[in-house]
């Protein structure tokens, strides 16, 4: 082995992966032991240095790192290895696969210099020494509000080229902070308010394409539900003439129906509203001596999981979408664990996440829907309100492990945990589908 190659390998070993900057994962248990180095290595190579190109490269690298499917190989910040110049002429230029392999890469991603409204990314299979995919996607100017989402789509297409499935970078989280609904990119950047100032907002929920957001606002006669277009901002009242305490909405997978909780003199129950025809309020549960709330649809739209107090403490039940066939869904141990709340069905339909009281503190649980087996994910601090990423392997949740309630994300396959929000307490997160 040449001395030059030894130097390159030494530099690669000295570079700290982004994952090493994450806070410790104390208090999280996922039932697996993750062995570093088992994931494929990946290098993200940039284009000529401009503010637009640098931002593009940084966002793509962070998105691919946060996918938790690669060992991201970081390079010296000044590019002293000169990798930024290798193969810069594109797919027809020289690609030093041997050098990339020596750095531990199984894949390399090159971002070519952005053109006026397009960006090209080359995905290299280092071991096979070939161009796996050449991607060309729209890219607005750096100061355009849609720039970051467009870059996230680049990241997701890179993921599709390597793994066969798109990533989750082009998705967002909605949450409540200081009585307003905010949305933030999946990488924790670009937090912006969705609801207006003054009114107290609550319980956000995304529509099936990530273009609509339903939420509740308190008013002097109760709580009103609104469906807002994101990012346009137009919104409509749902139902349009009702004066009740309506909250905790959930869209059906086809976006035609909104199921929500209503509290009034008759108790707390679940109702549905036909969004497509803007009509037809239907009561799905009849509480009498129990409360029924917090609905979540199965991905095929046939079933609804929800919370009911009919057994005493709140627990997770399920029923058909028309309200029939109501039954206990998530098993629980009498006297061992407490109430269960905030269920959410994963996009693949295989799992249900919720939080359950353990020793007086809420902790995150996941249930295998087919086998009805339940496992606890968290143990330190208070952890609540889980919400699934579109890939079914990442969960966002609220935790006070750093002293204030913030949003965190856990990867269920590696056990990696990262913080999403900082400053000002966050509550009630909802993870959007991939935004088309």
C-alpha positions in Angstrom: 0.0 0.0 0.0 1.4 3.4 -1.0 2.1 6.1 1.6 -0.5 8.4 -0.1 -3.2 5.8 0.4 -2.2 5.3 4.0 -2.6 9.1 4.6 -6.0 9.0 3.0 -7.1 6.1 5.1 -5.8 7.9 8.2 -7.7 11.0 7.4 -10.9 9.0 6.8 -10.6 7.4 10.2 -10.0 10.7 11.9 -13.0 12.4 10.4 -15.9 12.3 12.8 -19.3 11.2 11.4 -22.2 13.5 12.0 -23.9 10.8 14.1 -21.2 11.2 16.7 -22.5 14.7 17.5 -25.9 13.4 18.6 -26.8 13.5 22.3 -26.5 10.2 24.2 -29.4 7.8 23.8 -29.7 7.1 27.5 -33.2 5.9 28.4 -34.0 4.4 25.0 -34.2 0.7 24.5 -35.1 -0.8 21.1 -34.4 -4.5 21.7 -31.4 -4.6 19.3 -27.7 -4.2 19.5 -26.3 -2.0 16.7 -22.9 -2.7 15.4 -21.2 0.4 13.9 -19.8 -0.2 10.5 -22.5 -2.6 9.3 -24.2 0.1 7.2 -22.8 1.0 3.8 -20.4 3.9 3.7 -21.3 7.0 1.7 -19.5 10.1 0.6 -21.3 13.3 -0.6 -19.1 15.2 -3.1 -19.9 18.9 -3.8 -19.7 21.1 -6.8 -18.0 24.5 -7.3 -18.1 26.6 -4.2 -21.1 28.9 -4.2 -23.7 29.7 -1.5 -26.3 27.8 -3.4 -24.1 24.7 -4.1 -22.8 24.7 -0.5 -26.3 24.7 1.0 -27.4 22.0 -1.4 -24.5 19.7 -0.5 -24.9 20.3 3.3 -28.6 19.6 3.2 -28.3 16.5 1.1 -25.5 15.2 3.4 -27.5 15.8 6.5 -30.6 14.2 5.0 -28.7 11.0 4.1 -27.1 10.9 7.5 -30.5 11.3 9.2 -31.9 8.4 7.1 -29.7 6.2 9.4 -29.1 3.8 6.5 -25.5 4.9 5.8 -22.2 5.5 7.6 -21.6 9.0 6.3 -17.9 9.6 5.6 -17.0 13.2 6.3 -14.2 15.0 4.5 -11.9 17.8 5.7 -13.8 21.0 5.6 -11.2 22.6 3.3 -11.4 19.6 0.9 -7.6 19.1 1.3 -8.0 15.7 -0.4 -9.1 17.3 -3.6 -12.1 15.0 -3.9 -14.3 18.0 -4.9 -12.4 18.2 -8.2 -12.5 14.5 -9.0 -15.1 13.6 -11.7 -16.4 17.2 -11.7 -17.0 16.9 -15.5 -20.0 14.7 -14.8 -20.9 11.1 -15.7 -18.4 11.1 -18.6 -15.5 12.3 -16.4 -12.9 10.3 -14.5 -14.3 8.7 -11.3 -11.7 7.5 -8.8 -13.6 4.5 -7.5 -10.4 3.1 -6.0 -9.9 6.2 -3.9 -13.5 6.3 -2.7 -13.3 2.6 -1.8 -10.1 3.3 0.2 -12.0 5.9 2.2 -14.6 3.2 3.1 -17.3 4.2 0.7 -19.7 1.8 -0.9 -21.5 4.7 -2.6 -20.7 8.2 -3.6 -23.0 11.1 -4.5 -21.8 13.9 -6.6 -23.7 17.2 -6.8 -22.9 18.9 -10.1 -22.9 22.8 -10.3 -26.6 23.9 -10.2 -27.9 25.4 -13.3 -30.6 28.1 -13.4 -33.5 25.9 -12.4 -32.1 22.4 -12.3 -29.6 20.3 -10.4 -28.0 17.1 -11.4 -26.8 14.5 -8.9 -24.8 11.4 -9.8 -25.0 8.3 -7.7 -22.0 6.0 -7.9 -21.8 2.4 -6.9 -18.2 2.3 -5.8 -17.8 -1.5 -5.5 -19.3 -2.1 -8.9 -17.5 0.9 -10.4 -20.5 2.3 -12.2 -22.9 5.2 -12.2 -26.0 3.8 -10.5 -28.3 6.7 -11.3 -28.1 10.2 -12.8 -30.8 12.5 -11.4 -32.0 15.8 -12.7 -34.5 17.7 -10.6 -36.0 21.2 -10.3 -34.1 23.6 -8.0 -35.4 27.1 -7.3 -33.1 30.0 -6.2 -31.5 29.9 -2.8 -33.9 32.6 -1.4 -37.0 30.8 -2.7 -39.3 29.4 0.0 -39.3 26.1 -1.8 -35.6 25.7 -2.0 -35.1 23.4 1.0 -38.0 21.2 0.0 -36.6 20.8 -3.5 -33.2 19.8 -2.0 -34.9 17.3 0.3 -36.5 15.7 -2.8 -33.0 15.4 -4.3 -32.0 13.5 -1.1 -35.0 11.2 -1.3 -34.3 10.4 -5.0 -30.7 9.5 -4.0 -32.1 7.2 -1.4 -34.4 5.6 -4.0 -31.4 5.1 -6.3 -29.4 3.3 -3.6 -32.1 1.4 -1.6 -35.0 1.1 -3.9 -37.3 3.2 -1.7 -37.5 7.0 -1.3 -36.3 8.7 1.8 -38.2 10.8 4.3 -36.4 14.1 3.9 -39.2 15.7 1.9 -41.6 15.5 4.9 -42.4 17.8 7.8 -43.4 17.8 11.4 -46.2 19.9 12.8 -46.2 20.7 16.5 -47.6 23.2 19.0 -45.4 25.8 20.6 -46.6 28.8 22.7 -50.3 28.1 21.6 -49.5 28.2 17.9 -49.1 25.4 15.3 -45.7 25.3 13.7 -44.2 23.1 10.9 -40.6 22.2 10.6 -38.6 20.2 8.1 -37.7 16.7 9.0 -34.1 17.7 9.6 -35.2 20.2 12.3 -34.6 23.4 10.2 -36.9 26.1 8.9 -39.6 26.1 11.6 -42.5 28.4 10.6 -45.9 29.1 12.1 -49.0 27.8 10.4 -51.8 29.1 12.7 -52.1 32.8 13.4 -51.2 34.7 16.5 -53.7 35.3 19.3 -55.8 32.2 19.1 -54.8 29.1 21.1 -54.1 26.3 18.6 -54.0 22.6 19.4 -53.8 19.0 17.9 -52.4 19.3 14.4 -52.9 16.5 11.9 -51.6 16.2 8.3 -53.6 15.4 5.2 -52.5 12.4 2.9 -50.3 14.5 0.6 -48.7 16.7 3.2 -50.5 19.8 1.6 -53.2 20.2 4.2 -53.1 20.5 8.0 -56.1 20.2 10.3 -55.9 21.7 13.8 -58.2 23.1 16.5 -58.4 26.6 17.8 -60.0 27.5 21.1 -62.7 30.1 21.1 -65.3 31.5 23.5 -67.8 28.7 22.8 -65.5 25.7 22.6 -63.0 24.6 20.0 -63.2 24.9 16.2 -61.5 22.7 13.6 -59.8 24.2 10.6 -58.3 22.6 7.5 -55.5 24.8 6.2 -53.7 24.6 2.9 -49.9 24.5 3.4 -48.1 26.7 2.6 -50.8 28.9 0.9 -52.5 29.6 4.2 -56.1 29.5 3.2 -58.3 27.6 5.6 -61.9 26.5 6.1 -63.9 25.7 9.2 -64.9 22.0 9.6 -67.8 21.4 10.3 -68.8 24.9 9.1 -71.6 25.8 11.5 -70.9 23.7 14.6 -70.4 25.4 18.0 -68.8 22.6 20.1 -65.5 21.5 21.5 -64.0 19.7 18.5 -60.4 18.6 18.6 -57.8 15.8 17.8 -58.7 15.5 14.1 -57.4 12.7 11.8 -57.6 12.5 8.0 -58.7 9.3 6.3 -55.9 8.0 3.9 -57.8 9.2 0.9 -58.4 12.6 2.4 -62.1 12.5 1.9 -63.1 12.1 5.6 -62.0 13.8 8.8 -62.6 12.0 12.1 -62.3 14.0 15.3 -63.2 14.1 19.0 -66.2 16.1 20.2 -66.8 16.9 23.9 -70.2 18.2 25.1 -73.2 17.5 27.3 -73.5 14.0 25.8 -69.9 13.1 26.7 -66.8 12.8 24.6 -67.1 10.8 21.4 -65.7 10.4 17.9 -67.5 11.9 14.9 -66.7 11.9 11.2 -67.2 14.7 8.6 -67.3 14.2 4.8 -64.6 16.7 3.6 -65.2 15.9 -0.1 -68.9 16.9 0.0 -68.6 19.3 3.0 -71.5 17.6 4.8 -72.8 14.7 6.7 -71.8 14.7 10.4 -71.8 11.1 11.7 -71.4 9.9 15.3 -69.1 6.9 15.5 -69.1 6.1 19.3 -71.6 6.5 22.1 -69.8 7.1 25.3 -72.5 7.3 27.9 -70.2 6.5 30.8 -66.9 6.6 28.9 -64.8 9.0 26.9 -63.7 8.1 23.4 -61.0 10.3 21.7 -57.7 10.6 19.8 -58.5 8.7 16.5 -56.0 7.4 14.0 -56.7 5.6 10.7 -55.1 2.4 9.5 -53.4 3.0 6.2 -56.0 1.1 4.3 -58.7 3.3 5.8 -60.8 0.4 7.1 -60.1 0.7 10.8 -59.7 3.4 13.4 -57.7 3.0 16.6 -58.6 5.4 19.4 -58.6 5.9 23.2 -61.5 4.9 25.4 -62.0 5.0 29.2 -64.6 2.2 29.1 -62.2 -0.1 31.1 -61.5 2.6 33.7 -58.2 4.1 32.8 -57.7 5.2 29.1 -56.6 2.4 26.9 -56.3 1.8 23.1 -59.3 0.4 21.3 -60.1 -0.2 17.6 -63.2 -0.3 15.4 -64.2 -0.3 11.8 -64.3 3.1 10.1 -68.1 3.2 10.3 -68.0 2.7 14.1 -68.8 -1.0 14.3 -66.8 -3.8 15.8 -65.3 -1.9 18.7 -62.8 -3.9 20.7 -59.7 -3.6 23.0 -56.7 -3.3 20.7 -53.5 -2.9 22.7 -53.1 -5.4 25.6 -52.2 -4.0 29.0 -51.4 -5.3 32.5 -53.8 -4.3 35.2 -52.0 -2.8 38.1 -48.6 -2.9 36.3 -48.9 -0.1 33.8 -51.3 2.8 33.7 -53.3 4.7 31.1 -52.5 4.5 27.4 -52.9 7.5 25.1 -52.0 9.1 21.7 -52.1 6.1 19.4 -50.8 6.4 15.8 -50.8 3.8 13.1 -47.6 3.5 11.0 -47.9 4.1 7.3 -47.1 0.4 6.5 -49.9 -0.7 8.8 -47.6 -3.1 10.8 -47.2 -1.1 14.0 -49.1 1.1 16.4 -47.2 3.6 18.6 -48.6 5.2 21.7 -47.5 6.4 25.2 -48.4 4.6 28.4 -47.9 5.5 32.0 -45.1 3.5 33.7 -44.4 4.3 37.3 -46.2 7.7 37.0 -44.4 8.8 33.8 -45.5 8.4 30.2 -43.2 6.2 28.0 -43.3 5.3 24.3 -44.6 1.9 23.3 -44.9 0.2 20.0 -47.3 -2.7 19.3 -47.0 -5.2 16.5 -50.4 -5.1 15.0 -50.4 -8.7 13.8 -49.1 -10.4 16.9 -50.5 -7.8 19.5 -47.1 -7.8 21.2 -46.1 -4.6 22.9 -42.6 -3.3 23.6 -41.4 -0.3 25.5 -39.0 2.1 23.7 -38.1 4.7 26.3 -37.5 4.8 30.0 -35.8 8.0 31.1 -37.8 11.2 31.8 -41.3 11.8 30.4 -41.8 10.7 26.8 -45.1 11.0 25.0 -47.1 11.7 21.8 -45.3 9.5 19.3 -45.8 10.1 15.6 -44.5 7.9 12.7 -42.3 9.0 9.8 -43.4 7.9 6.4 -40.8 5.1 6.4 -42.2 3.2 9.4 -38.8 3.0 11.1 -38.5 6.5 12.6 -40.6 7.9 15.4 -40.8 11.5 16.6 -42.0 12.1 20.2 -41.9 14.7 23.0 -39.4 14.3 25.8 -38.2 16.4 28.7 -34.9 14.6 29.0 -33.0 17.8 28.5 -35.1 19.8 31.0 -37.8 21.1 28.7 -40.2 19.4 26.4 -38.7 19.1 22.9 -39.2 16.9 19.8 -36.9 14.0 19.4 -36.6 11.3 16.7 -35.6 7.7 17.3 -34.6 5.2 14.6 -36.0 1.9 15.6 -33.4 -0.2 13.7 -30.2 1.4 15.0 -31.5 3.0 18.3 -30.1 6.4 17.3 -31.9 9.4 18.9 -31.6 13.0 17.8 -33.2 16.2 18.9 -35.4 18.1 16.5 -36.5 21.3 18.3 -34.7 23.7 20.7 -36.0 26.7 22.6 -39.6 27.1 23.6 -41.4 23.9 24.7 -42.9 21.7 21.9 -46.0 19.5 22.1 -48.3 17.3 20.1 -46.1 16.5 17.0 -47.5 15.1 13.8 -45.3 13.8 11.0 -46.5 14.4 7.5 -46.5 12.0 4.6 -43.9 12.6 1.9 -44.8 15.9 0.3 -45.3 15.6 -3.4 
